Amino acid sequence: MIDISIVIVNYNVKELLINSLLSIEKYSKSDNSYEIIVVDNDSKDGSVEIILSQFPKVILIENKYNAGFPKANNQAFEIAKGNYIFMLNPDTEFIDDALGKLFQFMETNQDVSIVGPELLNTDGSHQQSVWRFPTLFNIFCEMHYLRALLKYKNYNDKNLQKPFIADSLSGAAIFFRKELIPQIGMLDETMFWIEDVEFCYRATQKGLKCIYLSQVKIIHHVGQSAKKNYKISLSNQIFNKIKYFKKHHNPLSHIAVVILSFYHVLFKLITFALLSPYSVIYRRKAIAYAYTLPKVFNPPKGIA
């Protein structure tokens, strides 16, 4: 049995993926055995060719369409041989033996099911990667840019340089016991953008423990894939908050999120439509919100 299965889903971020794989190879010097599984979601940038030629030990799953992040991860989970699974974004980069540190922490703390490292921005500054579960209040605050009221949600009441029990961790880097999957199931394939939070929610509902481990640090060049397709990124942020509340909250809360989302998207559509003559980015965002608006009341089941 292999100690760790590293699972990476790639979609048109070849250069970032190469850097990520090289950093794993460079810094993973512990005695732990590991495999790397890359699931490529029909990239058109030569990602597959690079993996086949430069990283022959990597196990490659080639999808002929964009299956989305949750489904692609689940494909890898099904064939993973490790006692632990490390779900990792292609835009992450190791700066030390994070793999060995995470493995050792889990071996020492048998009561922990999921652990997430501290993520750093490209410049080395702290990146938000741990949250309390969504509520109607913090969704309202996010939509209206009331960031000062989101301190509790973002654990600003905690010392983020010390480990603590957390509600949810960023899917950019989540390390968990493989035995967790039979207990709570795989990632919800109907969700995208909040699947990490929802996965952690199901774990905590079973009384299992998630830990934010600041002693382990990984760089996350955040948002590189999202910048290439606002239609996917913006719409799915809206749709999947709605689906999360429908799945895990009462009907009134679900309806409230739908109404809040509708007016939020309508406002954004009008704003970016007015600004669209001044920037191609504004035009793309206007198009994305125009696509999103009619689907708010009936979000697509999978990736939009």
Phi, psi and omega in degrees: 000137177278147180291310190225134170252115176270124184245123181233126175259126184242141175211096173059037174230056187307309185296319178294319179299315179301313180298321179296312180297319179295323180290324176298313180298320183290317191259347182275083187253001179289173180280359182294136174276141179213157173236154176241125177246119176252125174254117181260126183268057175064046177296149179245015185253014180086013181301313183298315182297320179295316180299314182296324184272323187256341183229066186297338180280345180289134175278120186248128171250119181259109173274143180266012176203166178281098184283349183089163185293311183296312183296318180297318175299317180298325176301318180288321179303324184295331182252357183296136182256355185283153171291334176237151174243132176246102178279117191226136176284153177288346180260027174256160182212125177287147174237355173199192183280066180300323181300311180296320181294317179295318179299313182296321178298315182291324178294327182278332184242083186290347180274357181261134180258326183225139176223144178229136179283170168286132176262143180244145172289171181304326181275004178091358179283161181295139178242135179297123183215014180216136186215152164283160185295150183299144173229165177301321182297311184285336173294318177300316181295320179297318182293333184250016175056035178269065188295332180296336181268004182256011183298320181294316179301322184270012178060034176287354174275357179251159171276107185285001174261009175232149180289150175202162176288130185235159174289303186217153185234156182291132177291356176295335180199092178236127182248121184215161178288136180298330180296348178294327185299313176297336181282317186237352182093174180276189176296145178286112185286351177276352183248155177206125180100340178230011184296331178290316178296317181294323178297314178295325180299314180297324178294314182292330177294339175269004180081017181270157191253131173250136182236132169270120188244094186287346178292340178255129184232136179224137177283136176232109178281077197295144167078014184290321178291320183299324183296340184275345182208090180295329180302316179287311187292312184290315182295319183288331174298323178286306186302319190276340168294321177297315181293324178299313181292326177295322183282323192242000181231174183285162184303325181294319178295321178298314180297320180298319179294322178298314181295314177302318182293320181299311182289328176296312181293320178299315179298316180296320180299313180296315182299310184285334175294319178292328181271349188303328178295344187263347183199141177293330177295318178297321179296317180296321179291322177299316178298319181296317180288328175295323177293323186285320190309307184290347183261000183300323183279346178212074184299147176300152183289326181245213178294135185288000000 
